[in-house]
Amino acid sequence: MLLVFDVGNTNTVLGVYKGKKLINHWRISTNKDKTSDEYGMLINELFKYEGLSINDINDVIISSVVPNVMHSLENFARKYCEKEPLIVGPGIKTGINIKYDNPKQVGADRIVNAVAGYEKYGAPLILVDFGTATTFCALSERGEYLGGTISPGIKISSEALFQKASKLPRVELIKPGMTICKNTVSAMQSGIIYGYAGLVDKIVNMMKDELKNKDVKVVATGGLANLIASESRSIDYVDKFLTLDGLRIIYDRNRE
């Protein structure tokens, strides 16, 4: 079995593949202070709950945008899985030509998503990832990574609204069903949800204009993808496992 890690600023998603099949996945909080032994105990318990054994892991691959967790995760893989983990970064085979001013500045998660998106949906393609930041990535017809846009994530924006405006409460991220709202909570929910749907549609439409192709497929991923996709006019597919699949594809290309 292959153990994959997608380490984000807020959450870490891990999954287990048997061949090309994702057989289980979990989402845990990203903790920069967690030790390799703490990861070992936590992951061992997650495996046991699902009837799996950490001893059956044949290999490990890690994609991370949080450098401070890498030491612990790499040591976890060596100590508990007895494997040298494959790290998504410079020098790794992805099959994607990166047309960025400085390719090293592109987040590992964005490259992993591009690999999976091109493999699963073809190109041209626009990928929208609703994580701590909301990222938009464009792929050319030849599958080249052209670049994209980064905006504040939905939770960051809603939390900032709560922290910076004295009389505004922290709200649950659900659709109120209206924009002419009669109470503060609904008004905030409306602004956050429908405002982000508008943000997505605007950026995607501008990207399509720049790609000179209105038939570009648009794929969304990330924890809040379904919430925004249901209100967006431009998202064609929601793929919650896009990043995990990308890690599995990259692993296959580097271990052949």
C-alpha positions as CSV (number, residue, x, y, z in Angstrom):
1,M,0.0,0.0,0.0
2,L,1.0,3.6,-0.7
3,L,0.6,6.2,2.1
4,V,0.2,9.8,0.7
5,F,0.4,13.1,2.6
6,D,-1.0,16.4,1.4
7,V,0.2,18.9,4.1
8,G,-1.6,22.3,3.9
9,N,-1.4,25.3,6.2
10,T,-4.6,24.4,8.1
11,N,-5.2,20.7,7.5
12,T,-3.2,17.6,6.5
13,V,-5.0,15.1,4.3
14,L,-3.6,11.6,4.2
15,G,-4.7,8.6,2.1
16,V,-3.9,5.0,1.5
17,Y,-3.8,3.5,-2.0
18,K,-3.8,-0.1,-3.0
19,G,-2.7,0.1,-6.6
20,K,-4.7,2.9,-8.2
21,K,-7.6,2.6,-5.7
22,L,-7.9,5.0,-2.7
23,I,-9.1,2.7,0.1
24,N,-9.1,5.2,3.0
25,H,-8.4,8.8,3.7
26,W,-8.3,11.1,6.8
27,R,-8.1,14.8,7.5
28,I,-6.1,16.0,10.5
29,S,-5.0,19.4,11.8
30,T,-1.6,20.6,10.6
31,N,0.6,21.0,13.7
32,K,4.1,22.3,13.3
33,D,5.0,21.1,16.8
34,K,3.9,17.5,16.4
35,T,6.8,15.0,16.7
36,S,7.5,11.9,14.6
37,D,6.4,9.7,17.4
38,E,3.1,11.6,17.8
39,Y,2.5,11.2,14.1
40,G,3.3,7.5,14.5
41,M,0.8,7.0,17.4
42,L,-1.9,9.0,15.7
43,I,-1.6,7.3,12.2
44,N,-1.3,3.9,13.8
45,E,-4.7,4.5,15.6
46,L,-6.3,5.8,12.4
47,F,-5.2,2.6,10.6
48,K,-6.4,0.3,13.4
49,Y,-9.8,1.9,13.4
50,E,-10.2,1.0,9.7
51,G,-8.8,-2.4,10.1
52,L,-5.5,-1.5,8.4
53,S,-1.9,-2.1,9.6
54,I,0.9,0.5,9.3
55,N,3.2,-2.5,8.6
56,D,1.6,-3.0,5.2
57,I,2.8,0.4,3.9
58,N,5.2,-0.2,1.0
59,D,6.0,3.4,0.3
60,V,5.3,7.0,1.3
61,I,5.0,10.3,-0.7
62,I,4.7,13.7,0.8
63,S,3.6,17.1,-0.6
64,S,3.9,20.0,1.8
65,V,3.5,23.8,1.8
66,V,4.6,23.9,5.5
67,P,8.4,23.3,5.7
68,N,8.4,23.1,9.5
69,V,6.5,19.7,9.6
70,M,8.8,18.0,7.1
71,H,11.4,16.8,9.6
72,S,8.8,15.0,11.8
73,L,6.9,13.5,8.8
74,E,10.1,12.2,7.1
75,N,11.3,10.7,10.4
76,F,7.9,9.1,10.9
77,A,8.1,7.4,7.5
78,R,11.6,6.1,8.3
79,K,10.9,5.0,11.8
80,Y,7.3,3.6,11.6
81,C,7.1,2.6,7.9
82,E,10.8,1.8,7.4
83,K,10.7,3.7,4.1
84,E,12.5,6.7,2.7
85,P,9.7,9.0,1.7
86,L,9.4,10.6,-1.8
87,I,9.1,14.4,-1.4
88,V,7.4,16.5,-4.0
89,G,9.9,19.2,-4.9
90,P,12.7,20.2,-7.2
91,G,14.1,17.3,-9.2
92,I,11.0,15.1,-9.0
93,K,9.4,13.9,-12.2
94,T,5.9,15.3,-12.7
95,G,5.4,15.3,-16.5
96,I,4.3,19.0,-16.2
97,N,6.3,21.8,-18.0
98,I,6.1,24.8,-15.6
99,K,5.9,28.1,-17.5
100,Y,6.4,30.2,-14.3
101,D,9.0,33.0,-13.9
102,N,10.6,31.0,-11.1
103,P,9.2,27.4,-11.1
104,K,10.6,26.9,-7.5
105,Q,8.0,29.4,-6.3
106,V,5.0,27.3,-7.3
107,G,3.5,25.5,-4.3
108,A,3.8,21.7,-4.3
109,D,0.1,21.3,-3.9
110,R,-0.5,23.4,-7.1
111,I,1.8,21.1,-9.1
112,V,0.3,18.0,-7.7
113,N,-3.2,19.3,-8.6
114,A,-2.0,20.1,-12.1
115,V,-0.6,16.6,-12.6
116,A,-3.9,15.0,-11.5
117,G,-6.1,17.4,-13.4
118,Y,-4.3,16.9,-16.7
119,E,-4.2,13.1,-16.2
120,K,-8.0,12.9,-15.3
121,Y,-9.6,15.7,-17.3
122,G,-7.2,16.6,-20.1
123,A,-6.5,20.2,-21.1
124,P,-6.9,23.2,-21.4
125,L,-7.9,23.2,-17.8
126,I,-8.5,25.6,-14.9
127,L,-8.1,24.2,-11.3
128,V,-9.6,25.9,-8.3
129,D,-8.4,24.8,-4.9
130,F,-10.4,26.0,-1.8
131,G,-7.7,25.6,0.9
132,T,-6.3,28.1,3.4
133,A,-5.8,30.2,0.3
134,T,-8.0,29.9,-2.8
135,T,-5.8,29.2,-5.7
136,F,-6.5,29.2,-9.5
137,C,-4.2,27.4,-11.9
138,A,-4.3,27.4,-15.7
139,L,-3.0,24.6,-18.0
140,S,-2.5,25.0,-21.7
141,E,-3.8,22.7,-24.3
142,R,-0.4,20.9,-24.2
143,G,-0.7,20.5,-20.4
144,E,1.8,23.2,-19.6
145,Y,1.4,24.9,-16.2
146,L,1.0,28.6,-17.2
147,G,0.4,30.2,-13.8
148,G,-2.6,31.5,-11.9
149,T,-4.1,33.6,-9.2
150,I,-4.0,33.4,-5.3
151,S,-6.7,34.9,-3.2
152,P,-7.5,34.7,0.6
153,G,-9.3,31.6,1.6
154,I,-12.9,31.6,2.6
155,K,-12.2,30.7,6.3
156,I,-9.4,33.3,6.5
157,S,-11.8,36.0,5.2
158,S,-14.6,35.1,7.5
159,E,-12.3,34.9,10.5
160,A,-10.8,38.3,9.7
161,L,-14.3,39.7,9.5
162,F,-15.0,38.4,13.0
163,Q,-11.7,39.5,14.5
164,K,-11.6,43.0,13.0
165,A,-15.2,44.1,13.3
166,S,-16.1,44.4,16.9
167,K,-19.9,43.7,16.6
168,L,-19.8,40.9,14.0
169,P,-19.9,37.3,15.3
170,R,-18.2,34.2,14.1
171,V,-20.6,32.4,11.7
172,E,-21.1,29.0,10.3
173,L,-20.3,28.7,6.6
174,I,-23.8,27.8,5.2
175,K,-25.9,29.4,2.4
176,P,-28.6,31.7,3.8
177,G,-30.6,31.5,0.5
178,M,-30.9,35.2,0.0
179,T,-28.9,38.4,-0.3
180,I,-31.5,40.9,1.3
181,C,-31.0,39.4,4.7
182,K,-32.9,40.4,7.9
183,N,-30.2,39.6,10.4
184,T,-26.4,40.0,10.8
185,V,-25.5,36.3,10.7
186,S,-27.4,35.7,7.5
187,A,-26.0,38.9,6.0
188,M,-22.4,37.7,6.8
189,Q,-23.1,34.3,5.4
190,S,-24.5,35.8,2.2
191,G,-21.5,38.1,1.7
192,I,-19.0,35.3,2.3
193,I,-20.7,32.5,0.2
194,Y,-22.1,34.4,-2.7
195,G,-19.3,36.9,-2.7
196,Y,-16.8,34.0,-3.2
197,A,-18.9,32.4,-5.9
198,G,-18.7,35.8,-7.7
199,L,-15.0,35.9,-7.1
200,V,-14.5,32.5,-8.6
201,D,-16.7,33.2,-11.7
202,K,-14.9,36.5,-12.4
203,I,-11.4,35.0,-12.2
204,V,-12.3,31.9,-14.2
205,N,-13.9,34.0,-16.9
206,M,-10.8,36.2,-17.1
207,M,-8.6,33.1,-17.4
208,K,-10.7,31.7,-20.2
209,D,-10.3,35.0,-22.1
210,E,-6.5,34.9,-21.6
211,L,-6.4,31.3,-22.7
212,K,-8.6,32.3,-25.7
213,N,-10.7,29.2,-25.2
214,K,-14.2,29.3,-23.7
215,D,-14.4,25.5,-23.7
216,V,-11.9,25.1,-20.9
217,K,-12.9,22.6,-18.2
218,V,-13.0,23.9,-14.7
219,V,-12.3,21.6,-11.8
220,A,-12.6,22.5,-8.1
221,T,-11.1,20.7,-5.1
222,G,-10.5,21.4,-1.4
223,G,-12.7,21.2,1.7
224,L,-15.2,23.9,0.7
225,A,-15.4,23.1,-3.0
226,N,-18.9,21.7,-2.9
227,L,-20.3,24.7,-1.0
228,I,-19.0,27.3,-3.5
229,A,-19.4,25.1,-6.6
230,S,-23.2,24.9,-6.0
231,E,-23.4,28.7,-6.4
232,S,-20.8,29.1,-9.1
233,R,-21.7,29.3,-12.8
234,S,-18.2,28.3,-14.0
235,I,-17.2,25.2,-12.1
236,D,-17.8,22.0,-14.1
237,Y,-16.5,19.3,-11.7
238,V,-15.8,18.9,-8.0
239,D,-13.0,16.4,-7.3
240,K,-12.4,16.1,-3.6
241,F,-9.5,13.6,-4.1
242,L,-7.7,15.5,-6.8
243,T,-4.5,16.2,-4.7
244,L,-4.3,12.7,-3.3
245,D,-4.7,11.2,-6.8
246,G,-1.9,13.6,-8.0
247,L,0.4,12.3,-5.4
248,R,-0.3,8.7,-6.4
249,I,0.4,9.6,-10.1
250,I,3.6,11.3,-9.3
251,Y,4.7,8.4,-7.1
252,D,4.1,6.0,-10.1
253,R,6.1,8.2,-12.4
254,N,9.1,8.3,-10.1
255,R,9.1,4.7,-8.9
256,E,8.9,3.1,-12.4
